[in-house]
Amino acid sequence: MLFGPCNCFGDPSSFASMCSGGAGFITAMVGAMVAATRTGEARPVGTKVPQVDKLAVRMVTDNVIIQFVPGETRGSLTIERRSTGNTRPDAPPHTGLHGEWGLSMHAESQIGGDVRNVLIDFGYTSEVLLNNMDVLAFDPSRIDALVLSHGHYDHFGGMVGFLKATRGKLTPKLPFFVGGEDAFCLRKNAGGNFGALDRKAILDADLNLMMADQPAIVADHGFTTGRIGQVSFEKPLRATSEIVGIFDGFGCFPEKMPPEKNVGDYIPDDFDHEIATAYMVKGKGLVVLTSCSHRGVINAVRAAQKASGIDKVHAVIGGFHIVPPLDDAYCRNTIEEFRQIDLDFLITGHCTGDRFYDLAREALGDKVIHSAVGMRFVFNS
């Protein structure tokens, strides 16, 4: 069955239930049929992940802007920093890089002469995402795959506007990876409605929706972790609640969700759909792009190691979601885990708390780097 009985929960966080009328139910059924024909399982990793000769990770959207700090080299890592924009003597600045609460990363990888480009997450607003792409001269026609780490506004909020602005520019049937049906559920936080991922916008943009609940190859060069297991000491904060069902055209299909989550009301969000993206840099090790780490940043790294069969971790980049009420003891436990992993670089951004950064710098020194909008990290084999 393509579409099970839709759930009538009234009006969760201002989304009207589609069960209120026959037309809504038919629309939902048609939408489910279209989604089924354009949704597939991602290509599994198999026994060996690709090895890239070079990987460059650019922070397209992030919380922080850092001005007038020169680039540098630390070992084999090249760090490129960008000022916000161009100025001229006859007019005030009219454009520049913007920071906001959100995250989007561009990963450019190379194997021999073969280059792949992947956009991971979309930030909080399309205005900031599109502005920064323009300033950074990032051509959307170059994109080989899109990855969404999880269903939170600060990672998918810019998606719909991005897809509208790039209509006709993206490669037809471009793969769009998510960690599972759970990514589409409606969510709320302490402030109320926290939105839902727009499945119709993805399909209308002529993208192929790829379910990657298991480790999957991305654009031939990288891979996703699949579902991130809870194997470390970590007890991540549960910042949102989710509800199963289709409401006003948005939501997750009940028959594709675990029965224990289909209870007719909001339940604590376990982020079981969250995925990280990783690359194996030849001779160096794994570079893991964690995005937000709601499942725990150490758990995300362990998932990448398990999926690839590779223990050596070269770098971890992204948000680690270590913020109050998580305390210094939690921070130090995480830092000790990183010390045991023996990584080369720890690049913090987005939802990584300042206290964790301070303690990590104190313990790990120059291995720890603060990311900012426009920064590009180049890893060579």
Residue pairs with C-beta under 8 A, 6 or more apart in sequence:
1 255
2 29
2 32
2 33
2 36
3 28
3 29
3 32
3 33
3 253
3 255
4 253
4 254
4 255
5 254
6 17
6 18
6 19
6 25
6 28
6 245
6 246
6 254
7 17
7 19
7 243
7 244
7 245
7 246
7 254
7 262
7 264
8 17
8 19
8 20
8 245
9 17
9 243
9 245
9 247
9 264
9 265
10 17
11 17
12 186
12 188
12 243
12 247
12 266
13 186
13 188
13 192
13 193
13 194
14 193
15 186
15 193
15 196
15 247
15 248
15 250
15 251
16 247
16 248
17 24
17 245
17 247
17 248
18 24
18 25
18 27
18 28
18 246
18 247
18 248
18 249
19 25
24 248
27 249
28 246
28 249
31 199
31 200
31 249
32 253
34 203
35 199
35 203
35 209
35 253
38 203
38 207
38 208
38 209
39 208
39 209
39 210
39 211
40 208
40 209
40 210
40 211
41 210
41 211
42 175
42 177
42 210
42 211
42 212
42 214
42 216
42 217
42 218
42 224
43 216
43 217
44 214
44 215
44 216
44 217
45 215
45 216
45 217
45 223
45 307
45 308
46 217
47 309
48 309
49 217
49 223
49 278
49 280
49 307
49 308
49 309
49 310
50 111
50 217
50 220
50 221
50 222
50 223
50 279
50 280
51 111
51 280
51 281
51 282
51 381
52 109
52 110
52 111
52 221
52 222
52 279
52 280
52 281
52 282
52 381
53 110
53 111
53 112
53 281
53 282
53 380
53 381
54 109
54 110
54 281
54 378
54 379
54 380
54 381
55 107
55 108
55 109
55 110
55 279
55 281
55 287
55 378
55 379
56 107
56 108
56 109
56 376
56 377
56 378
56 379
57 105
57 106
57 107
57 108
57 287
57 289
57 317
57 376
57 377
57 379
58 105
58 106
58 107
58 108
58 136
58 138
58 374
58 375
58 376
58 377
59 103
59 104
59 105
59 349
59 371
59 372
59 373
59 374
59 375
59 376
60 104
60 105
60 106
60 119
60 123
60 129
60 132
60 133
60 136
60 138
60 373
61 99
61 100
61 102
61 103
61 104
61 121
61 122
61 123
61 124
61 128
61 129
61 132
61 158
61 373
62 99
62 102
62 103
62 104
62 349
62 350
62 371
62 372
62 373
62 375
63 99
63 100
63 101
63 102
63 349
63 350
64 99
64 349
64 370
64 371
64 372
64 373
65 84
65 97
65 98
65 99
65 372
65 373
65 374
66 81
66 370
66 372
66 375
67 83
67 84
68 83
69 81
70 81
71 78
71 79
71 80
71 81
72 79
73 79
74 345
74 366
74 369
75 344
76 284
76 379
76 380
77 315
77 344
77 345
77 377
77 378
77 379
78 377
78 378
78 380
79 369
79 375
79 376
79 377
79 378
80 375
80 376
80 377
80 378
81 372
81 374
81 375
82 97
82 136
82 373
82 374
82 375
82 376
83 97
83 374
84 93
84 96
84 97
84 98
84 135
84 373
84 374
85 93
85 95
85 96
85 97
85 135
86 93
86 95
87 93
95 131
95 134
95 135
96 135
97 131
97 132
97 135
97 136
97 373
97 374
98 127
98 128
98 131
98 132
98 373
99 128
99 372
99 373
100 123
100 124
100 125
100 128
101 124
101 154
102 121
102 122
102 123
102 124
102 125
102 128
102 154
102 155
102 157
102 158
102 350
103 121
103 123
103 154
103 155
103 291
103 292
103 318
103 319
103 349
103 350
103 351
104 119
104 120
104 121
104 122
104 123
104 129
104 132
104 155
104 158
105 119
105 120
105 121
105 289
105 291
105 317
105 318
106 117
106 118
106 119
106 120
106 136
106 138
107 117
107 118
107 120
107 222
107 277
107 279
107 289
108 115
108 116
108 117
108 118
109 115
109 116
109 118
109 219
109 221
109 222
109 279
110 116
111 221
114 220
114 221
116 144
116 145
116 219
116 220
116 221
116 222
117 142
117 143
117 144
117 219
118 143
118 144
118 145
118 146
118 147
118 218
118 219
118 222
118 277
119 143
119 145
119 146
119 147
120 146
120 147
120 148
120 149
120 277
120 289
120 291
121 147
121 148
121 149
121 155
121 156
121 291
122 129
122 148
122 155
122 156
122 157
122 158
122 159
122 162
123 129
123 154
123 155
123 157
123 158
124 153
124 154
124 157
124 158
125 157
125 158
125 161
126 157
126 158
126 159
126 160
126 161
126 162
126 164
126 165
127 158
127 161
128 158
129 158
129 161
129 162
130 158
130 161
130 162
130 165
132 373
132 374
133 140
135 374
136 374
140 166
140 169
140 170
141 169
141 170
141 171
143 170
143 171
143 174
144 171
144 174
144 219
144 220
145 174
145 175
145 176
145 177
145 218
145 219
146 174
146 175
146 176
146 177
146 207
147 176
147 177
147 218
147 224
147 275
147 277
148 155
148 156
148 159
148 176
148 177
148 178
148 183
148 197
149 155
149 179
149 274
149 275
149 276
149 277
149 291
149 292
150 179
150 183
150 271
150 273
150 274
150 275
150 291
150 292
150 294
151 178
151 182
151 183
151 184
151 185
151 187
151 196
151 197
151 273
152 187
152 194
152 240
152 292
153 194
153 195
154 292
154 350
154 351
155 291
155 292
156 195
156 197
157 195
159 197
159 198
159 201
159 202
160 198
160 201
163 170
163 201
163 202
163 204
163 205
163 207
166 205
167 205
170 205
170 206
170 207
172 206
173 206
173 207
173 208
174 206
174 207
174 208
175 207
175 208
175 210
175 218
175 219
176 202
176 207
176 208
176 209
176 210
177 210
177 212
177 216
177 218
177 224
177 275
178 184
178 197
178 209
178 210
178 211
178 212
178 273
178 275
179 211
179 212
179 213
179 224
179 226
179 227
179 272
179 273
179 274
179 275
180 211
180 212
180 213
180 227
180 272
180 273
181 211
181 252
181 253
181 256
181 257
181 273
182 242
182 252
182 257
182 261
182 272
182 273
183 197
183 252
183 273
184 196
184 197
184 199
184 250
184 251
184 252
184 253
185 196
185 242
185 243
185 244
185 251
185 252
185 257
186 193
186 195
186 196
186 242
186 243
186 245
186 247
186 250
186 251
186 252
187 194
187 195
187 196
187 240
187 241
187 242
187 243
187 269
188 194
188 240
188 241
188 266
189 239
189 240
189 241
194 240
196 247
196 250
196 251
197 250
198 250
199 209
199 250
200 249
202 209
203 209
210 216
212 224
212 226
212 275
213 226
213 227
213 273
214 226
214 227
215 223
215 224
215 225
215 226
215 303
215 307
215 308
216 223
216 224
216 226
217 223
218 224
218 277
221 279
222 277
222 278
222 279
223 277
223 278
223 279
223 307
223 308
224 275
224 276
224 277
224 278
224 307
225 275
225 276
225 277
225 278
225 300
225 303
225 304
225 307
226 275
226 303
226 307
227 272
227 273
227 274
227 275
227 303
228 274
228 275
228 276
228 295
228 296
228 299
228 300
228 303
229 299
229 302
229 303
229 306
230 295
230 296
230 299
231 299
231 302
232 296
232 298
232 299
232 302
232 337
233 298
233 333
233 337
234 296
234 297
234 298
234 299
234 334
235 296
236 271
236 293
236 294
236 295
236 296
236 321
237 294
237 321
237 323
237 325
237 326
238 268
238 269
238 270
238 271
239 269
239 294
240 269
241 266
241 267
241 268
241 269
242 261
242 266
242 267
242 269
243 251
243 265
243 266
243 267
244 251
244 252
244 254
244 257
244 261
244 262
244 263
245 251
245 252
245 254
245 262
246 252
246 253
246 254
254 262
261 267
271 294
271 295
272 295
274 291
274 292
274 294
274 295
276 288
276 289
276 290
276 291
276 293
276 300
276 301
276 303
276 304
276 318
277 288
277 289
277 291
278 286
278 287
278 288
278 289
278 304
278 307
278 308
279 286
279 287
280 286
280 287
280 308
280 310
281 287
281 314
281 379
281 380
281 381
282 381
283 381
284 312
284 314
284 344
284 379
284 380
284 381
285 310
285 312
285 313
285 314
285 343
285 344
286 301
286 304
286 305
286 308
286 310
286 312
286 313
286 314
286 315
287 314
287 315
287 316
287 317
287 379
288 300
288 301
288 304
288 313
288 315
288 316
288 317
288 318
289 317
289 318
290 297
290 300
290 301
290 316
290 317
290 318
290 319
290 320
291 318
291 319
291 350
292 318
292 319
292 321
292 350
292 351
293 299
293 300
293 318
293 319
293 320
293 321
293 322
293 351
294 321
297 316
297 320
297 321
297 322
297 334
298 334
298 337
298 338
298 341
301 313
301 316
301 341
304 313
305 311
305 313
313 341
313 342
313 343
313 344
314 343
314 344
314 345
314 379
315 343
315 344
315 345
315 346
315 347
315 377
315 379
316 338
316 343
316 345
316 346
316 347
317 347
317 349
317 371
317 377
318 347
318 349
318 350
319 348
319 349
319 350
319 351
319 352
320 334
320 348
320 351
320 352
320 353
320 356
321 351
321 352
322 330
322 331
322 334
322 352
322 353
322 355
322 356
323 351
323 352
323 353
323 356
324 353
324 355
326 353
328 355
328 359
331 353
331 355
331 356
331 359
331 360
332 359
332 363
334 356
335 356
335 359
335 360
335 363
335 364
338 346
338 360
338 364
339 363
339 364
343 367
344 367
345 367
345 368
345 369
345 377
346 360
346 364
346 367
346 368
346 369
347 368
347 369
347 370
347 371
347 377
348 356
348 357
348 360
348 368
348 369
348 370
348 371
349 370
349 371
349 372
350 371
357 368
357 370
360 368
361 368
369 377
371 377
